[in-house]
């Protein structure tokens, strides 16, 4: 499945710098003036997953191969969207383009300027809290305009209309409708399809200076929350130019275990409640993206649409158990390889082989 995450924020907060770092090359224009990005830049980024390499070694040894099979990670598609300004909901700046691009993504990475640099123009940016409010207000105002049309739909049943009215009430009182609790699966699925901006999952990225990075990484008010992340986009862009050994050496010297980008990609992946199941063979070792709670036939359908319809059963072993066993044959002899049917709910890290009918 395709996962698209939009990088948004006020102008000159570091969105394109962060995007460049994500792609490990400078493909987006980083410039010291508003609206350096007009059309969105798009890049596909691998989700860091050390399990693939270890599975590759296992397959290589078990199959007596000369080299590792190809390793194919899960991916996230990042979209660098033009900076928003106050009044975007009524078309100010590049408001209309900005809002239309956000509607096309699954989740939002909201970059907040948390650094001081007089050489970089501030375009409406004051501090992270006020900047966040500015953007969320514009998204909410745009959604209220959409809701005015949605509630006029005569085909809506009573439950759906009540939900739309609740969203309107939330927006009018400053609450975030994305946190609305809906217990009915039918209504939940419908709600997710609405063309609303403020119901999308959001990860708030605090872009700090290199001098403050280490201290901010230890700020409990930022690191303790799943929807917040501290990063130094400028440093990450510089690190992206280094080879892996140099990058790891630098991180070790400053007491950081993984780059901010790795943390960002993992959080973006988790933001939508996504997990990976794994397949391992001579042809390739691969991570496949599914939503938590997906059953085995639907997971098989991610590999090929016909597999869901022709699903018979799945042979499943936990990743950790397989590595402990050292080979699939050994794991099977220990009773760690299970046969699962159509009602099995896939777990993150399941290593699976699907049996498909003709």
Secondary structure, DSSP 8 states (H G I E B T S, - for coil): ---EEEEE-BTTSSHHHHHHHHTTS--S---SSTTS--S-EEEEEE---THHHHHHHHHHHHTT-SS--EEE--EEEEEE---B-TTGGGT-TTHHHHHHHHHT-SEEEEEEE----TTS--SS---HHHHHHHHHHHHHHHHHHHHHHHTT-TT--HHHHHHHHHHHHHHHTT--GGG-----HHHHHHHHTS--STTSEEEEEEE--TTTHHHHHT-HHHHT-TTEEEE-HHHHHHHTTS-HHHHHHHHHHTT-SS-HHHHHHHHHHHHTTEEEEEEESSSEEEEEEEETT-BHHHHHHHH-HHHHHTEEEEEEEEHHHHHHHSSHHHHHHTT--EEE-TT-B--TTEEEEEEE--
